[in-house]
Amino acid sequence: LFAVSAFTPKTDPEKLEKTTINYSKGFEKFSGFSDWRLHLLILTIITILIYIWLS
């Protein structure tokens, strides 16, 4: 991994600001039906129900 990162060009700081999670800002607000947390919750519940049904 070090060898790969040694030969990889450095990322622009502007791009890192958009891709890095900053926990000091707090969590982003819930954005309704298109929020990824809602999708994750629904898929988790479906997965658990299928697991219970098949076992």
Backbone as a ProteinNet text record, in pm:
[ID]
protein_1_A
[PRIMARY]
LFAVSAFTPKTDPEKLEKTTINYSKGFEKFSGFSDWRLHLLILTIITILIYIWLS
[TERTIARY]
82.7	0	87.1	196.6	286.5	346.7	382.7	442.5	343.6	218.3	116.6	98.4	89.6	68.3	191.4	309.2	430.5	432.2	372.8	374	244.6	148.4	21.2	31.4	-17.7	-11.3	-97.7	-54.9	-127.1	-262.6	-360.7	-496.1	-505.8	-584.2	-604.8	-675.2	-636	-702.7	-851.7	-891	-1033.5	-1115.3	-1058.1	-1128.5	-1134.5	-1029	-1028.4	-1132.4	-1159.5	-1260.9	-1399	-1425	-1555.6	-1566.6	-1453.7	-1458.9	-1424.9	-1373	-1335.5	-1451.4	-1475.8	-1582.6	-1529	-1598.3	-1561.4	-1666.4	-1631.3	-1727.9	-1749.9	-1663.6	-1682.7	-1799.9	-1839.2	-1954	-2086.7	-2085.9	-2209.4	-2263.7	-2376.6	-2436.5	-2522.5	-2530.2	-2616.5	-2762	-2850	-2991.7	-3052.7	-3159	-3232.6	-3296.4	-3275.3	-3322.1	-3441.1	-3520.7	-3642.7	-3620.9	-3704.7	-3704.5	-3575.4	-3504.2	-3380.9	-3257.9	-3276.5	-3163.4	-3109.1	-2977.7	-2915.2	-2936.9	-2955	-2976.5	-3111.5	-3211.6	-3342.1	-3333.5	-3262.6	-3245.6	-3171.7	-3068.1	-2993.3	-3081.7	-3164.2	-3255.1	-3354.7	-3413.8	-3511.6	-3446.3	-3328.6	-3259.6	-3215.9	-3178.6	-3141.6	-3261.6	-3375.2	-3496.8	-3538	-3533.4	-3567.9	-3473.1	-3344.3	-3245.7	-3271.4	-3301.2	-3329.3	-3456.1	-3559.2	-3683.9	-3664.1	-3587.2	-3558.6	-3478.2	-3382.4	-3302.8	-3390.9	-3481.5	-3572.1	-3665.6	-3715	-3807.8	-3741	-3616	-3546.7	-3487.7	-3474.6	-3414.7	-3517.3
-119.6	0	125.8	120.2	235.2	259.4	151.5	166.2	230.4	192.3	250.9	398.8	432.8	573.2	658.5	598.1	674.6	720.6	642.1	675.5	740.6	756.6	818.4	969.6	1046.9	1193.1	1239.2	1346.5	1400.5	1455.6	1438.5	1486.9	1634.4	1708.3	1850.4	1868.2	1967.9	1991.2	2022.1	2085.9	2116.7	1988.4	1890.4	1763.4	1687	1696.2	1627.9	1684.8	1814.4	1874.8	1816.8	1780	1725	1576.4	1504.3	1359.4	1314.7	1404.1	1369.1	1399.2	1309	1329.7	1416.5	1523.9	1613.8	1599.4	1526.3	1500	1620.5	1719.5	1836.9	1922.6	1909.5	1984.1	1921.9	1799.3	1730.7	1653.7	1590.6	1510	1597	1557.7	1631.7	1600.3	1691.2	1674.5	1566.7	1507.2	1405.1	1468.8	1407.3	1469.9	1398.2	1331.8	1271.2	1134	1101.5	967.2	935.4	1033.9	1009	997.7	1001	992.4	849.7	835.4	703.1	627.8	698.5	630.5	560.6	620.2	555.8	430.9	439.3	322.8	211.4	246.3	146.2	79.6	157.3	102	5.3	44	-42	-171.2	-161.8	-282.1	-371.3	-312.5	-390.9	-466.7	-400.8	-466.6	-579.1	-555.3	-659.4	-777.7	-751.4	-858.6	-941.5	-876.5	-949.2	-1032	-976.3	-1051.1	-1171.9	-1158.4	-1272.3	-1377.6	-1334.3	-1429	-1507	-1437.2	-1504.3	-1598.4	-1556.2	-1637.5	-1765.7	-1757.2	-1873.8	-1965.2	-1918.6	-2004.6	-2082.3
0	0	0	74	76	-61.4	-131.3	-264.2	-361.3	-351.8	-439.8	-408.1	-280.4	-244.7	-273.3	-277.4	-307.6	-453	-542.9	-685.2	-733.4	-645	-681.1	-663.6	-759.1	-743	-625.3	-563.3	-447.9	-490.7	-402.5	-429.1	-392.6	-469.9	-442.1	-307.9	-227.8	-98.9	-113.2	-224	-244.3	-258.2	-326.1	-343.2	-211.2	-131.7	-2.9	92.3	82.2	168.5	140.6	15.8	-20.5	10.1	12.7	30.5	171.8	254.9	390.9	484.6	579.3	677.2	790.2	819.7	927.8	1037.7	1144.9	1250.5	1341.3	1335.3	1420.4	1372.8	1246.9	1194.6	1234.9	1283.5	1317.9	1199.2	1218.6	1113.5	1022.9	897.1	806	838	803.3	833.7	745.3	797.8	724.2	601.8	484.1	359.6	297.4	378.3	327.3	267.1	168.8	111.2	36.5	-9.2	-84.4	5.3	136.4	229.3	233.3	229.5	225.9	356.1	467.1	595.8	599.2	537.3	528.2	442	330.4	242.8	315.3	391.4	467.1	571.8	640	739.9	677.2	565.2	497.8	450.6	389.5	342.8	458.6	570.8	688.4	742.7	751.8	800.8	706.4	576.1	478.5	490.4	507	520.4	645.2	756.6	880.8	866.8	805.1	786.8	695.9	589.9	501.8	576.3	657.4	735.6	833.2	901.4	995.6	921.1	806.3	728.1	678.2	636.9	582.1	688.6	810.1	913.2	991.8
[MASK]
+++++++++++++++++++++++++++++++++++++++++++++++++++++++

